[in-house]
């Protein structure tokens, strides 16, 4: 007999569940200090230290929704069927502190793409949470077979699903999806799976403008097919042939990439198709759709405005594997000393900070990072960073100057 919890459609958004969940989430992630600073124009200052917050930072709606649903799943199953195992595919979002909180709820984390051994552990009626990035079509089908489709808690972001819709349309029209993104990122893997699931389309993932130019040159002039396939190993569909499948392309993207770079990818592919086939034939050979996440763009725009102001350094807070956070760090690095940290503890002293180097792909140490005297420090965070971590960062900066934030606020 199937478990009772699997015999009816699960409603995780019951008012009583969501009221309890939102109270719990606020306890874990809210910051009254950050809210007060935002109400004060995003600035908190003392004699020699001024901290400026970007106008937009931290949790976006999609992240809040994903976390709410994960907490709601735990509450629902604890009440309806207390012994029901709840699993999460990988990470709910790319923030270690948040994922630790999810794990502390008793939710078991398994691989984003479960092994056969992990799948065998799943039983009908178990609950499985799909993270905000989504999951591959084949993975979802396997899990539905094991636990039942009604026991899937899907927290996939709506912006991600908009990209999927566009890629499926390309596929149905036998147009190759050129996806601007990171081939190994969970979201991109989920998106590429859509390209092959519903039609005869193919896909190719390009990471940057260098790879874009390589593909554009191949479209225009041809080249060594084996070299091409080797260069993009793991970043193209099975059976992809650059001589056949680059005649009609449609550009999409991982939603957390830099908008300006995605737009440039689009421009370069459109230009090469016009050069090769003529402007009058462009609709047969090129498609595009703006699929940048609105929250990602808001945070990039807000940081761009903050960077215009005089500052001595920038702190970017978030998970090191967070794509949207890493792009904020890139923006900062182009302008001023920027330190990408996952939490306030990385500011070990005013003489030493441990921060993530995206080029070396590891944490590094920088000494004498916090200048003496009167300074301005900017702070921003990616869409997966909770406000309590921003508060910790603010408090730590003042602490390193021997200042109590509480005394500052009371003055």
N, C-alpha and C positions, 0 to 999 in steps of 0.2 A: 504493500500500500504506500502511496506517495505521502510524504510528510504534509501535515495540515497547512503549513505555511506556503506550500507550493500549489495548493488547490484553488487559490483565488488570486486575482490581480492585486499586487501590492500597492498600497497607497501610502507613500512615505511623506506626503505633504498634508496629512491630517493636521488641523490647527493645533491640537494638543501636542503632537510630536514636534512640530516646527517651533512652537513657543518654548518648549524645553530645550530644543537643540540650539536655538539662537541665544538663549541665556548661557548655555554651556560654551558656545563658540566665543561669545563676548568675554567670558571669564578667561579663556585661553589666549585670545589674540588682541583684544581691544587695548587701547592706550588713551587714558584721559589726558595725559601730558601732550601727546601728539595732537589730539583734538583741540586743546587749548592753544597750542602754537599755531595751528591752522587758522583758528579764529582770530589770531593776532597777526594775520598777514604772512604766516609761515616763517616768522623770525623770532628768535629768542637770543638775548644778548646780555653780556655783562661788560665790564670796563675793557677787557682785552680779548674777549672771545665772542664773536657773533656767529650763530648757526642759522643758515638759511635752508629751508626745505623747498624742494621743487613743488610746484603747485599740484601736480598729479604724481602719485607714487603709491606703491603698495597694492594690496588686494584689489583685483578687478571683479566685476560681476561674475564672470565665468568661474573664477577661482572660489569666490564666496559660495556660489551654487554647488560646486563640486564638494567642498568641505561640508556644507550643510547636508548634502545628500548622504555623505559617508557617515556623519554623526547620526542622521536620521535612520539609516539602515541599522546601525548598532542598537539604537533605542527600540526600533520596531521589532527586530528579531529577539531582543532581550525580553520583550513583553509577550510576544506571540509564541515564540519557540526558543526558549532560553539556551538550548544546547546546539542551535544551528550554527555551524561554522560560517564565518564571513571572511572572504578572501578579497584581496586587492591586487590587481595586476600592476606590479611595479610600484610606482610612486603616484600618489593622488595629484601632486604638483611637484615642481622642482624646488623644494625647500626642505632641508633636512629636519629642522625643528618641527615643522608641520607634520611631516611623515612620522616623526617619532611620536607625536601626539596621537596620530591615527593608530599607530601600532600599540600605544599604551591603552587604547580603548579595547584591545583584545582582537583587533582585526589582523588577520594573518596576511603577510605580504608574500606573494609568489612572483615568478618571473613575468615580465610584460608579455612574453611569448612562452607560455608554459611548456615545459618538456612533457613527454608522454608519461613519465613517472608522476609529475605534478598533476596532470589531467586525471590519472588513475585514482588520485586521492579525492577527487571531487565526486560527490554523490548527489543524486536527485534531491532537490530541496535545499541544498547549500546555497548561500548567497555569494555572488561575485560582483565586485565593484570595478567598473571600467573607469579609468582615470580621465582627467580633463583633456588629455591629448587624444583620447580615443584609442582604438585598438584595430589590428588588422582584421579584415573581413573573415579570413580563414580561422583566426583565433576565436573570434566571436562565435562562429558557427560550431566549433568544437566544444566550446564552453556551454552554449545553449543546449547541445545534445546531452551534456553531462548533468547539468543542474536544472534545466528547464528554462525557457525564455523568460518566464515571468519572474524568475529569481535573479535576473541581471539588473544591477543598479547602474544605469548608464549616466555618468556625469560629463560626457563629452561636451566640450564648449560649442555653443551655437556657431561661433565664427569658424571653427574647424569644420563643422558640418557643411557650412556654406562653400568651403573649398572643395569638399567631397562632391557636392552637387555639381560644381563646375567641372571637376575632373571626370565625373561619370558622363557628363554631356560630351566632353571631348572624346571620350572613349567610344561612345555610341556613334560618333561621326567619324571614327577612325583617324582622329587627330592625336598626335603624340603630345602628352602632357610634359612640358618643361617645367619642373618644379624648382623654384629658387629656395634652397633650404639645406639642411644638414642631413645627409643620407641616413645616418645612424640614429637620428632623433626619433623618438616614439611617434610624434605627430606626423613626421614625414613618412615613416614606414606605414602608418595607418592610411595616409593619403595615397601613397603609391599602390597600396592593395586595392583601392577603389578603382584605379585605372584599368586593372586587369579583370575585375570581377563582373562587370556589367556590359562589356562590349569587346571590340577588337583593337582597342587603342593600346599604345605602349607608353612608357614614361622614361624620362631621363632627369636626374637630379643634378643641378649645377649649384655649387656652393658660393662662388664669387664671380666677379667680372672677368677674372683671368680665365676661368673655366668657360664662361659665357663666350668670350672671344675665341677660344679654341673651337667651340662647337660652331660658331658663326663662320669661322674660316673654313671649317670642314664643309659646311653647307654650300659655301660659295665656290670653293676650289677643290673639294675632295681631299683625300689623304690616305694614310695608312689605317685601314679598318681595324686591324688587330691592335695597333697602338691605341686607337680610340677606345676600343672595348676594354683594354687593360687599364687605361687611365681612369675610366669610369666604372671599374669593377665594383660591384655591390651598389651601384647607383643607377642601374638601368633595368628594365624589364627583361625577363627571359625571352630569348629569341629576338632581342632588339638588334636591328641592322641599320647603322647610320646612313647607309646608301639608300635605304628604302623608307625609313621611318622618320626622316627629318624633312620630308617634302611638305608636310602640313603640321604645324606645331601650335599649341596653345599654352600660354604662360599662366602658371598659378604659383603659389608660394606657401611655405611654412608661415603661419600667421604672425610669428614673432620676429621676423627678419626686419632689417631697416627698410622703411618705405622707399627712401631715395634710391637705395641700391636695387630694390625690386623694380622700380620704375625704369631704372637704367637698363636692367636686364631686358625688360619689355621693349624699350626703344631700340636696343641693338639687334634683337631678333626681328623686329618689324623692319628695320632698315635693311638687313641682309636679305630678307624675303622680297622686299621691293626691288633691290638691286638684281636679284636672281630671276624673279618672275615678272617684275613690272608692277607699278602702282595699281593698274586696272585689275590685276589678278590677286591682290593682297588678301581679299576675304577668303579665297580658296586655300591660302597657305599660312595664315596667321590669325590667331585669336588671343584675346587677353581679357582678364577680369581682375578688378582690384579686390584682393582677398587679404589685405593687411588688417589685423585685429584693431578695432577702434581704440581699445584700452592701451595696447602697445603703442599706437601712434600718439595718443594723448600723453603718455609718459615720455616719449621721445621729444615731442614738441615742448613739453614743460621743462625738460632738461635743457633743451636748446636755448630757451629764454633765460634760464638760471645761469647758463654759462656766459651770457653777455655781461652779467654783473661781476664786479671785482671780487675775486676769491683767491685764497692762497692754495686751497686744495679741495678735492671732492672725495666724499666717501660714498661708495655704492654698496648697498647691503642686499644680500640675497644668496640663493643657492648657486654654487659654481657651475652646475649643469643646466642652469636656467638660461635659455636662449635670449629671452627679452631682456634679462638683467645684464647679460654679457654685452649686448649691444649698447646699453646705457654706459657701461664701463668703457667701451670703445670710443663713444662720443666724448666722454670726459678726458680720456688719455690724449686725444687730439688737441686738447686745449690747455690742460694744466695737470699738475701731479694728482693722480687718481688712485685710490686704494679700494679694491674690490674685496670685501670681507663677508663672511657668512654670519658672523655675530660679533657683538661688542668685545667678547673675550680676546679677539684677535688683536685688539689694541692693547698690547701687553704693558706698555708704559709710554711716556712721551718720547722715549728714546728708541722704542722698538714696536713695529707693527708687522704682523704676519698677514699677507694678502695673496690673492690669487693672480698669477701671471698667465694670461690667456695664450701667450705665445709659447711659453714653456709648458703650459697645461699642468701647472703644479703651484703649490703655495711657495712663496719666497719671503725672505725677511728684508725689511728696509729699516735702517737705523736713522735716528735724528729726523724723523718724518714730520713731527709736529713743531713748526717754527715757534720760537720764542717771540714775545711781544704781542702787539695787537694784530689779530688775524681774523679772517672771515673763512668759515668752512661751509661748504655746500653738502647737502645730503639728499640722496634719492634712493629709490629701491624699485625692484621689478614687481610685476603683477602678482608674483607668488610669495611676496614677503609680508608677513603680518606686522601691524603697527607696534606690537609690543617689542619687536626686535629693533624698530626705529627708536623707540623710547630708550632701550638699553644703550644704543649707540650715542644718543644725545647725553644721557646721564654720564656715560663713561668719558666723553670728551670734556665735560665740565669737571668731572672728578680728577682728570689728569691735570687740570689747572687749579686743583684744590678748592673747587667751588661746589656747594650743595645746590642742586636744582630746586629743592624744596624751599630753601632760604631765598633763592633768587625769585621764585614765584610769589613768595610772601612779601617781598619788599615792594 
